[in-house]
Amino acid sequence: MIRRRVVVHGGVQGVGFRYSARLEADRLGVAGWVRNRPDGTVEAEVEGDEASVQAMLEWLAHGPPGAAVLRTDVSDAEPGSDRGFRIEF
């Protein structure tokens, strides 16, 4: 199991990014969370097997239709005990 923290920059709030990320995470079978940050970015932590986490990172780099992702900053995180993928408020 690996875990990655991602900060997504660009036009990523108000476009259904978090909801779509949860659907994609469920499809890929990864755990973690996603939330909006006050600076206009979206932050997520994604945990699972390497291939599934990589697929989720690739999805986050584009986002849903309507999103305008400029870049993602990815860093390692300690694996946790998340069950499923949730939207944090």
Secondary structure as UniProt FT lines:
FT   STRAND          2..11
FT   HELIX           17..28
FT   STRAND          31..36
FT   TURN            38..39
FT   STRAND          42..48
FT   HELIX           50..60
FT   TURN            61..62
FT   TURN            65..66
FT   STRAND          68..77
FT   STRAND          85..87
//
